[in-house]
Amino acid sequence: MTEARAGATAACRRLARAVGASRGWRRAATAFGAGVLAAAALPPVYALPALLVSLPVLIWLIDGAPGLRRAFADGWWFGFGHFVASLYWIGLSLLVDAARFAWLLPFAVLCIPAAVAVYVGIASALARAAGPGWPRLVALAAAWTLAEWARGRLLTGFPWNATGIVWTVSDATMQLAAVGGVFLLSLVAVLAGASPAMLAHGAGRRAWLWPAGAIAAVAALWAGGQWRLAGAATGIVPGVTLRIVQPDIPQRTKWLPAQRDRHLATYLRLSATPAATPPTHLIWPESAVPFIVALDGARRRAMASVVPTGGLLLTGAIRTTPPGEKPFRVWNSLHAIDRSAGIVATYDKFHLVPFGEYIPFSGLLGLTKITAGRTDFSAGPGPTTLDLPGLPPVSPLICYEIIFPEAVTDPGRRPRWLLNVTNDAWFGTSSGPFQHFAMARLRAVEQGLPLVRAANTGISALVDPYGRTLSRLGLNRKGILDGNLPREIARRTPYSLYGDLPILIVSVAMYLMAFWISHRAPARSDP
C-alpha cells in the first residue's frame, strides 16, 4: 500500500509539472478541456468525479503560471470551456425564430461564456497571489465562492450553474444549503474537487491528508443530510389540492394566431380531467395562453369555466396597458382568476432576462428581443407575497427569478410556499431545463419552503421544503400533476434568516488566512 501511494504521488508530481510547464495553445487547450470536463458534474449528468480531475488541473496551471496575468488567462480558458459546455442550450432559443435570430448564435454560445469566464479568471489570479500548496487550494475555493456570488449580483446578475448545484445529485447532499445556501455548497465542492492537486505537494502520508479530508467532508455532508432528513416531518395544508397543467406546447407554434383557441382548448381539457380527489386550485405555466388575458373577456370566461368552485386558476400571462393608454407597456405576469372570471390578484415579473425580455442599450444596439412583440417588458416592483383565497401566502416567481438565492421572498413578509411558473420550451431537449429545476429545488432547501413548479414542456413538480421531489412531470410530456401542498418547515432555516452574509465572511476570512500564511512562510507549501 505504501509503495502504491508513493507511486501515485510521484505520477501526480510529474503530471503537475507537465501541466504547469505547458505553453501556448497547448496550455489554453488544457485549461479549456478541463473546464469542459468540469461541466459534466452539473445536472443532468452529475459526473461528480470529473471535478477530481478538472479542478486539480486548474490548480497545477496556476502553480505553473509566472504571474497573475497568466493565472487569469488560465482561469479564463477554464471558465470559457466550462460555460460553453454548460450554457450551450442558450443558443437553442435563437433557433425558434431562426430567420430573425440565428445570426446571433455565436454571441449566445461563445460571447456569453467568454464574459462569464472572467469571474473564473479573477478567482484564479487571486489564487495565484497566495502561495503554492494548501494555501493556494484554500485561496482558490474562497475566491471561487466570492466570484460566483459576484456573478449573481453584478450587471443584473447571472448566478446560473453555481458549482454548488452538483450536490443536488441526492436529497441528502444538498441539505447544507439550509445553513449557508448554494455558495456554501460551492465552497465545499471546490475544496473537495481540487484536493487531489495536493498529491503533487508534500511527501509520504502527508500528501494524502487533503484528499482523505475531502472524502471525510463529503461523507459528513451526506451523513448530515441523511440525519436532517430522518427527522424531517412535514404535513400538508388542509383543504388544498393543486393541479399543475403541463400542456407541452412547442415554442414555434405557441404564439401563432391561428393556434390560440387550440392551445386554450388543450389547457381547458387537461384542467377538467376527472380525478378521485378534485383539485381546489389550478396552476398553468408562464405566459400560458397566447392572448392578453386581462383584455380578452370571452376567453377569460372560458378559462374560468374550469376553475373549481371556491378555488382559483393561477396562470402566467402577458399583461399590457389598456388600449389607447400612453405610454404602452408590457409585463410578464401571473394572474389569479376566480370562478366568475375576475382577476383577484396580479404579480409582475421583476427580474427580466436581458435580450429575451428587454434589450440593454437598445438605442445603441438596434436589436429586438427574441420573445413575441417589439416592446420591451417592464419590470415589476420586486419579490411579493400574495394573499389568495383558500391558499397560504405565496411568493410567485416567473421563469429564472427562481435562480437568485436571496431574491425569492419578500424580506418584509415571509410567504409559506414558493410558486415557480416557467416556459423552458425555448431550450428544447437540453441540459437547461434540468439545471433550472435543480436550482429551483435548492431554493426550497434554503428557505425551508415547499415549491410548486409549472412548466410548459417540463419539468413540473411538487417539491417539499427539504428539496425532495414528491411528484413530477418529465420533459416533453403532456399531462397533469395533482397533489397536496406541503407545509413549510416550522422553524426558519439559518439561510432564510441571514442569507449569503455568513458564507461571504467565511470566504473572505479563508482567503486572507491562506494569503497571510503563504506569505508569512512561503517555503511551507506542504499540507
C-alpha positions as CSV (number, residue, x, y, z in Angstrom):
1,M,0.0,0.0,0.0
2,T,2.9,2.4,0.9
3,E,4.5,1.7,-2.5
4,A,1.2,2.3,-4.3
5,R,0.7,5.6,-2.6
6,A,4.3,6.6,-3.4
7,G,3.8,5.7,-7.0
8,A,0.6,7.6,-7.3
9,T,2.2,10.6,-5.6
10,A,5.1,10.5,-8.0
11,A,2.8,10.3,-11.0
12,C,0.8,13.3,-9.8
13,R,4.0,15.3,-9.4
14,R,5.1,14.5,-13.0
15,L,1.6,15.4,-14.3
16,A,1.5,18.6,-12.3
17,R,4.9,19.7,-13.7
18,A,3.9,18.8,-17.2
19,V,0.6,20.7,-16.9
20,G,2.2,23.7,-15.2
21,A,5.0,23.9,-17.8
22,S,2.7,23.8,-20.9
23,R,2.7,26.8,-23.1
24,G,0.9,28.4,-25.9
25,W,-2.1,26.8,-27.5
26,R,-1.5,23.5,-25.6
27,R,-1.8,25.4,-22.3
28,A,-5.1,27.1,-23.4
29,A,-6.4,23.8,-24.7
30,T,-5.6,22.0,-21.4
31,A,-7.5,24.7,-19.4
32,F,-10.4,24.7,-21.9
33,G,-10.7,20.9,-21.8
34,A,-10.6,20.9,-18.0
35,G,-13.4,23.4,-17.9
36,V,-15.5,21.3,-20.3
37,L,-14.8,18.2,-18.1
38,A,-16.0,20.1,-15.0
39,A,-19.3,20.8,-16.7
40,A,-20.0,17.1,-16.6
41,A,-20.5,17.3,-12.9
42,L,-23.6,19.5,-13.4
43,P,-27.2,18.3,-13.9
44,P,-28.3,16.2,-15.6
45,V,-25.1,14.2,-15.9
46,Y,-23.9,14.6,-12.3
47,A,-20.5,13.1,-13.0
48,L,-19.0,14.5,-9.8
49,P,-15.7,12.6,-10.2
50,A,-15.0,14.9,-13.1
51,L,-14.2,17.6,-10.6
52,L,-11.4,15.5,-9.1
53,V,-9.6,15.7,-12.4
54,S,-10.6,19.1,-13.8
55,L,-10.0,21.3,-10.7
56,P,-6.6,19.8,-9.9
57,V,-5.6,20.6,-13.5
58,L,-6.6,24.2,-12.8
59,I,-4.5,24.3,-9.6
60,W,-1.5,22.9,-11.5
61,L,-1.9,25.5,-14.2
62,I,-2.0,28.3,-11.6
63,D,1.1,26.7,-9.9
64,G,3.0,27.0,-13.2
65,A,1.8,30.5,-14.1
66,P,4.7,33.0,-13.9
67,G,2.4,35.8,-12.7
68,L,-1.2,37.0,-12.1
69,R,-1.8,37.8,-15.8
70,R,-1.0,34.2,-16.8
71,A,-3.1,32.8,-14.0
72,F,-6.0,35.0,-15.0
73,A,-5.7,33.6,-18.6
74,D,-5.6,30.0,-17.3
75,G,-8.7,30.6,-15.3
76,W,-10.5,32.4,-18.2
77,W,-9.8,29.5,-20.6
78,F,-11.1,27.0,-17.9
79,G,-14.2,29.1,-17.4
80,F,-14.7,29.6,-21.1
81,G,-14.7,25.8,-21.6
82,H,-16.9,25.2,-18.6
83,F,-19.6,27.7,-19.7
84,V,-19.5,26.8,-23.4
85,A,-20.3,23.2,-22.3
86,S,-22.9,24.1,-19.7
87,L,-24.7,27.0,-21.3
88,Y,-24.8,25.8,-25.0
89,W,-28.6,25.5,-24.7
90,I,-29.0,29.3,-24.7
91,G,-28.3,29.2,-28.4
92,L,-31.3,26.9,-28.9
93,S,-33.7,29.8,-28.1
94,L,-32.4,31.6,-31.2
95,L,-33.5,28.8,-33.5
96,V,-37.2,29.1,-32.5
97,D,-37.3,32.0,-35.0
98,A,-34.1,31.2,-36.9
99,A,-34.9,33.5,-39.8
100,R,-34.6,36.5,-37.5
101,F,-32.1,35.4,-34.8
102,A,-29.9,32.5,-36.0
103,W,-27.2,35.0,-36.8
104,L,-26.9,35.7,-33.1
105,L,-25.8,32.1,-32.3
106,P,-22.1,33.0,-32.0
107,F,-23.0,35.6,-29.4
108,A,-25.1,33.2,-27.4
109,V,-22.8,30.2,-27.4
110,L,-19.4,32.0,-27.3
111,C,-19.7,35.6,-26.2
112,I,-21.8,34.9,-23.1
113,P,-19.4,32.2,-21.8
114,A,-16.5,34.4,-22.6
115,A,-17.9,37.2,-20.5
116,V,-18.9,34.9,-17.6
117,A,-15.5,33.2,-17.7
118,V,-13.9,36.5,-16.4
119,Y,-15.1,35.6,-12.9
120,V,-13.2,32.3,-13.0
121,G,-10.1,34.2,-14.3
122,I,-10.3,36.6,-11.4
123,A,-10.6,33.7,-8.9
124,S,-7.6,32.1,-10.5
125,A,-5.5,35.2,-10.3
126,L,-6.4,35.6,-6.6
127,A,-5.4,32.0,-6.0
128,R,-2.0,32.7,-7.7
129,A,-1.5,35.6,-5.3
130,A,-1.4,33.0,-2.5
131,G,1.5,30.6,-2.1
132,P,1.6,27.1,-3.6
133,G,0.3,24.0,-1.7
134,W,-2.7,24.0,0.5
135,P,-2.9,27.9,0.8
136,R,-3.5,28.0,-2.9
137,L,-6.2,25.4,-2.7
138,V,-8.0,27.2,0.1
139,A,-7.5,30.6,-1.7
140,L,-9.0,29.2,-4.9
141,A,-12.0,27.8,-3.1
142,A,-12.6,31.0,-1.3
143,A,-12.1,33.3,-4.3
144,W,-14.2,31.0,-6.5
145,T,-17.1,31.3,-4.0
146,L,-16.8,35.0,-3.8
147,A,-16.6,35.3,-7.6
148,E,-19.8,33.1,-8.0
149,W,-21.6,35.4,-5.6
150,A,-20.4,38.5,-7.5
151,R,-21.5,36.9,-10.8
152,G,-25.0,36.6,-9.3
153,R,-25.1,40.3,-8.5
154,L,-23.2,42.4,-11.0
155,L,-24.7,43.6,-14.3
156,T,-28.2,42.4,-13.4
157,G,-26.7,39.1,-12.2
158,F,-26.4,35.6,-13.7
159,P,-26.0,33.0,-11.0
160,W,-26.8,30.2,-13.3
161,N,-24.9,26.9,-12.5
162,A,-23.2,27.9,-9.3
163,T,-20.9,25.0,-8.7
164,G,-22.9,24.0,-5.5
165,I,-25.8,22.6,-7.7
166,V,-23.7,19.5,-8.2
167,W,-24.8,18.4,-4.7
168,T,-28.5,18.2,-5.9
169,V,-27.3,14.8,-7.1
170,S,-29.0,13.5,-3.9
171,D,-31.5,14.8,-1.4
172,A,-29.0,14.3,1.4
173,T,-26.0,16.1,0.0
174,M,-27.9,19.4,-0.7
175,Q,-29.3,19.8,2.8
176,L,-26.3,22.0,3.8
177,A,-27.9,24.7,1.7
178,A,-30.3,25.3,4.6
179,V,-27.4,26.6,6.5
180,G,-25.3,28.6,4.0
181,G,-27.1,28.4,0.7
182,V,-25.8,27.3,-2.7
183,F,-22.5,29.2,-2.3
184,L,-21.6,27.2,0.8
185,L,-22.1,24.1,-1.3
186,S,-19.8,25.6,-4.0
187,L,-17.1,26.2,-1.4
188,V,-17.3,22.5,-0.4
189,A,-17.4,21.3,-4.0
190,V,-14.2,23.3,-5.0
191,L,-12.3,22.3,-1.8
192,A,-13.2,18.6,-2.3
193,G,-12.8,18.6,-6.0
194,A,-9.4,20.3,-6.1
195,S,-8.0,18.3,-3.2
196,P,-6.2,15.7,-5.4
197,A,-3.9,18.5,-6.6
198,M,-2.2,18.3,-3.2
199,L,-0.8,14.9,-4.1
200,A,1.8,16.9,-6.1
201,H,2.9,18.5,-2.8
202,G,4.3,17.1,0.3
203,A,5.7,13.6,0.8
204,G,4.6,10.3,2.2
205,R,1.3,10.2,4.1
206,R,1.2,14.0,4.3
207,A,0.5,14.2,0.6
208,W,-2.8,12.2,1.2
209,L,-4.1,14.3,4.0
210,W,-6.1,16.7,1.8
211,P,-7.7,14.0,-0.4
212,A,-8.5,12.0,2.7
213,G,-10.0,15.0,4.3
214,A,-12.1,15.7,1.2
215,I,-13.5,12.2,1.3
216,A,-14.3,12.7,5.0
217,A,-16.0,16.0,4.3
218,V,-18.2,14.6,1.5
219,A,-19.1,11.7,3.8
220,A,-20.0,14.1,6.5
221,L,-22.1,16.2,4.0
222,W,-24.1,13.1,3.1
223,A,-24.4,11.8,6.7
224,G,-25.5,15.2,8.0
225,G,-28.1,15.5,5.2
226,Q,-29.4,12.0,6.0
227,W,-29.7,12.9,9.7
228,R,-31.6,16.0,8.8
229,L,-34.0,14.1,6.5
230,A,-34.5,11.4,9.1
231,G,-36.0,13.9,11.4
232,A,-38.0,15.7,8.7
233,A,-41.7,15.9,9.5
234,T,-43.8,17.9,7.1
235,G,-47.6,17.8,6.9
236,I,-49.9,19.1,4.2
237,V,-52.1,22.2,4.0
238,P,-55.6,21.0,4.7
239,G,-58.3,21.7,2.1
240,V,-55.8,22.4,-0.7
241,T,-55.4,20.1,-3.7
242,L,-53.3,21.5,-6.5
243,R,-53.5,20.6,-10.2
244,I,-50.4,21.6,-12.3
245,V,-51.1,21.6,-16.0
246,Q,-48.2,20.9,-18.4
247,P,-49.5,21.3,-22.0
248,D,-46.2,20.6,-23.8
249,I,-46.8,23.3,-26.5
250,P,-43.9,23.8,-28.9
251,Q,-42.5,27.4,-28.7
252,R,-42.6,27.7,-32.5
253,T,-46.4,27.4,-32.5
254,K,-47.2,28.9,-29.2
255,W,-47.9,32.4,-30.4
256,L,-49.4,31.7,-33.9
257,P,-52.8,33.5,-34.0
258,A,-54.4,30.5,-35.8
259,Q,-53.4,28.3,-32.8
260,R,-54.8,30.4,-30.0
261,D,-58.1,28.6,-29.4
262,R,-56.5,25.2,-30.0
263,H,-53.9,25.9,-27.2
264,L,-56.6,27.2,-24.9
265,A,-58.6,24.1,-25.5
266,T,-55.7,21.9,-24.5
267,Y,-55.4,23.8,-21.2
268,L,-59.2,23.5,-20.6
269,R,-59.3,19.8,-21.4
270,L,-56.4,18.9,-19.1
271,S,-57.7,21.2,-16.3
272,A,-61.1,19.4,-16.5
273,T,-59.7,15.9,-16.3
274,P,-61.7,13.9,-13.7
275,A,-59.9,12.9,-10.5
276,A,-60.8,10.9,-7.4
277,T,-59.9,14.0,-5.4
278,P,-61.0,17.0,-7.3
279,P,-58.4,19.9,-7.3
280,T,-59.2,23.1,-5.5
281,H,-56.7,25.2,-7.4
282,L,-55.3,25.1,-10.9
283,I,-51.8,26.2,-11.9
284,W,-50.8,26.9,-15.5
285,P,-47.2,27.8,-16.6
286,E,-45.6,31.1,-17.7
287,S,-47.3,33.1,-20.4
288,A,-49.6,30.1,-20.7
289,V,-52.1,31.4,-23.3
290,P,-51.3,33.4,-26.4
291,F,-53.6,36.4,-25.8
292,I,-53.9,39.2,-23.3
293,V,-56.0,37.6,-20.6
294,A,-57.0,40.8,-18.9
295,L,-58.3,42.3,-22.1
296,D,-60.0,39.2,-23.6
297,G,-63.2,38.8,-21.6
298,A,-64.6,35.9,-23.7
299,R,-61.6,33.7,-23.5
300,R,-61.1,34.6,-19.8
301,R,-64.6,33.4,-19.1
302,A,-63.7,30.1,-20.9
303,M,-60.7,29.8,-18.6
304,A,-63.0,30.5,-15.5
305,S,-65.3,27.7,-16.6
306,V,-62.8,25.1,-15.4
307,V,-61.9,26.9,-12.1
308,P,-63.1,24.8,-9.1
309,T,-65.9,26.3,-7.0
310,G,-64.3,28.4,-4.3
311,G,-60.9,28.0,-5.9
312,L,-58.6,29.8,-8.3
313,L,-56.7,29.5,-11.6
314,L,-53.1,30.7,-11.2
315,T,-51.7,31.3,-14.7
316,G,-48.8,33.0,-16.3
317,A,-50.0,35.7,-18.7
318,I,-48.8,38.7,-20.7
319,R,-50.2,41.9,-19.4
320,T,-50.4,45.3,-21.2
321,T,-51.7,48.8,-20.5
322,P,-55.3,49.3,-21.7
323,P,-55.8,50.2,-25.4
324,G,-55.0,53.9,-26.0
325,E,-53.2,54.4,-22.8
326,K,-49.7,56.0,-23.2
327,P,-47.0,55.0,-22.8
328,F,-47.7,51.5,-24.0
329,R,-46.2,49.0,-21.5
330,V,-46.0,45.2,-21.3
331,W,-45.4,42.9,-18.3
332,N,-44.7,39.2,-17.9
333,S,-47.2,38.5,-15.2
334,L,-49.2,35.9,-13.2
335,H,-52.9,36.3,-12.7
336,A,-55.2,34.7,-10.1
337,I,-58.6,34.2,-11.7
338,D,-61.7,33.1,-9.9
339,R,-64.8,31.2,-10.9
340,S,-66.5,34.4,-12.0
341,A,-63.6,35.3,-14.4
342,G,-62.4,38.1,-12.1
343,I,-58.7,38.7,-11.8
344,V,-58.3,38.8,-8.0
345,A,-54.5,39.3,-7.9
346,T,-51.6,40.0,-10.2
347,Y,-47.9,39.7,-9.9
348,D,-45.4,41.3,-12.4
349,K,-42.0,39.7,-13.0
350,F,-39.3,42.0,-11.7
351,H,-36.0,40.3,-12.8
352,L,-36.1,40.3,-16.6
353,V,-33.9,38.3,-18.9
354,P,-31.6,40.6,-21.0
355,F,-32.1,40.2,-24.7
356,G,-35.0,37.8,-24.0
357,E,-37.4,40.3,-22.4
358,Y,-35.6,43.6,-22.9
359,I,-32.6,44.9,-24.8
360,P,-29.9,46.6,-22.8
361,F,-28.8,49.9,-24.5
362,S,-31.4,49.2,-27.2
363,G,-30.9,52.6,-28.7
364,L,-27.2,51.7,-29.4
365,L,-27.6,48.1,-30.4
366,G,-30.6,48.3,-32.6
367,L,-31.8,44.8,-31.7
368,T,-35.2,43.5,-30.8
369,K,-35.9,41.0,-28.0
370,I,-36.4,37.3,-29.0
371,T,-39.8,37.0,-27.3
372,A,-43.0,37.9,-29.1
373,G,-43.7,41.6,-29.7
374,R,-41.4,44.5,-30.2
375,T,-41.9,46.4,-26.9
376,D,-39.5,45.6,-24.1
377,F,-41.1,44.2,-21.0
378,S,-41.4,46.4,-17.9
379,A,-40.2,45.2,-14.5
380,G,-42.4,44.7,-11.5
381,P,-41.6,46.1,-8.1
382,G,-39.8,43.1,-6.7
383,P,-40.5,39.9,-4.6
384,T,-44.1,39.9,-3.4
385,T,-46.1,37.8,-1.0
386,L,-49.6,37.3,-2.4
387,D,-52.7,36.6,-0.3
388,L,-55.0,34.4,-2.3
389,P,-58.4,33.0,-1.3
390,G,-58.1,29.4,0.0
391,L,-54.3,29.4,-0.1
392,P,-51.4,30.2,2.3
393,P,-49.4,33.4,1.4
394,V,-47.3,32.6,-1.7
395,S,-44.2,34.1,-3.3
396,P,-44.7,33.9,-7.1
397,L,-41.6,33.6,-9.2
398,I,-41.6,33.7,-13.0
399,C,-39.0,31.8,-15.1
400,Y,-35.4,32.4,-14.0
401,E,-36.4,34.6,-11.0
402,I,-36.0,31.3,-9.1
403,I,-32.3,31.1,-9.6
404,F,-31.5,34.2,-7.5
405,P,-31.0,32.8,-3.9
406,E,-31.6,35.9,-1.9
407,A,-34.4,37.3,-4.0
408,V,-37.1,34.7,-3.9
409,T,-39.1,36.1,-1.0
410,D,-40.3,39.5,0.2
411,P,-38.0,40.5,3.0
412,G,-40.8,42.3,4.7
413,R,-43.3,39.5,4.7
414,R,-42.4,35.8,4.5
415,P,-44.5,33.5,2.4
416,R,-45.4,29.9,3.2
417,W,-44.6,28.5,-0.2
418,L,-42.9,29.2,-3.5
419,L,-44.6,29.1,-6.9
420,N,-42.4,29.0,-10.0
421,V,-44.1,29.2,-13.4
422,T,-41.8,28.9,-16.3
423,N,-41.6,28.2,-20.0
424,D,-38.4,26.2,-20.8
425,A,-39.7,25.2,-24.3
426,W,-37.2,27.7,-25.7
427,F,-34.4,25.3,-24.8
428,G,-35.7,22.1,-26.2
429,T,-34.4,18.8,-25.0
430,S,-31.2,20.0,-23.5
431,S,-29.5,20.3,-20.1
432,G,-31.0,23.7,-19.5
433,P,-34.4,22.6,-18.1
434,F,-32.7,20.1,-15.8
435,Q,-30.3,22.8,-14.4
436,H,-33.2,25.1,-13.9
437,F,-35.1,22.6,-11.9
438,A,-32.1,21.7,-9.8
439,M,-31.7,25.4,-8.8
440,A,-35.4,25.7,-8.0
441,R,-35.1,22.7,-5.6
442,L,-32.2,24.4,-3.8
443,R,-34.4,27.5,-3.2
444,A,-36.8,25.2,-1.3
445,V,-34.0,23.8,0.9
446,E,-32.5,27.3,1.5
447,Q,-35.8,28.8,2.5
448,G,-37.4,25.8,4.2
449,L,-40.5,26.4,2.0
450,P,-42.3,24.0,-0.4
451,L,-42.0,24.6,-4.1
452,V,-44.7,24.2,-6.7
453,R,-43.4,24.4,-10.3
454,A,-45.5,24.6,-13.5
455,A,-43.5,24.4,-16.8
456,N,-44.9,24.4,-20.3
457,T,-42.8,21.5,-21.6
458,G,-41.4,20.4,-18.2
459,I,-40.1,19.9,-15.6
460,S,-43.2,20.5,-13.5
461,A,-43.1,19.2,-9.9
462,L,-44.2,19.4,-6.3
463,V,-41.2,19.7,-4.0
464,D,-41.2,19.6,-0.2
465,P,-39.3,22.2,2.0
466,Y,-36.4,19.8,2.1
467,G,-36.0,19.9,-1.7
468,R,-37.4,16.4,-2.1
469,T,-39.4,15.9,-5.3
470,L,-42.7,14.4,-4.3
471,S,-44.0,14.1,-7.8
472,R,-43.0,15.4,-11.2
473,L,-43.9,15.5,-14.9
474,G,-40.7,15.0,-17.0
475,L,-39.5,16.9,-20.0
476,N,-41.6,16.9,-23.2
477,R,-44.6,15.3,-21.6
478,K,-48.2,16.5,-21.7
479,G,-50.4,15.9,-18.7
480,I,-51.5,17.0,-15.2
481,L,-49.9,16.6,-11.8
482,D,-52.3,16.5,-8.8
483,G,-51.1,16.7,-5.3
484,N,-51.4,18.3,-1.8
485,L,-49.5,21.4,-0.9
486,P,-46.8,20.6,1.7
487,R,-46.4,22.7,4.8
488,E,-43.4,24.8,5.3
489,I,-40.8,23.9,8.0
490,A,-41.9,25.4,11.3
491,R,-38.5,26.7,12.3
492,R,-36.8,29.0,9.8
493,T,-33.6,27.9,8.2
494,P,-30.4,29.8,9.0
495,Y,-30.1,30.8,5.4
496,S,-33.6,32.3,5.3
497,L,-32.5,34.4,8.3
498,Y,-29.0,35.5,7.4
499,G,-28.7,35.0,3.6
500,D,-25.3,34.9,2.0
501,L,-23.6,37.2,4.5
502,P,-22.1,34.3,6.7
503,I,-20.6,32.5,3.7
504,L,-19.1,35.7,2.4
505,I,-17.5,36.4,5.7
506,V,-16.1,32.9,5.9
507,S,-14.8,33.0,2.3
508,V,-13.0,36.4,2.9
509,A,-11.5,35.1,6.1
510,M,-10.4,31.9,4.4
511,Y,-8.7,33.8,1.6
512,L,-7.0,36.2,3.9
513,M,-5.8,33.4,6.1
514,A,-4.3,31.5,3.1
515,F,-2.7,34.6,1.8
516,W,-1.2,35.6,5.1
517,I,0.2,32.2,5.9
518,S,1.6,31.6,2.5
519,H,3.5,35.0,2.5
520,R,4.5,34.7,6.2
521,A,6.2,31.3,5.5
522,P,6.4,30.9,1.7
523,A,8.6,27.9,1.8
524,R,6.0,25.8,3.7
525,S,3.8,24.5,0.9
526,D,3.3,21.0,2.2
527,P,-0.2,20.1,3.5
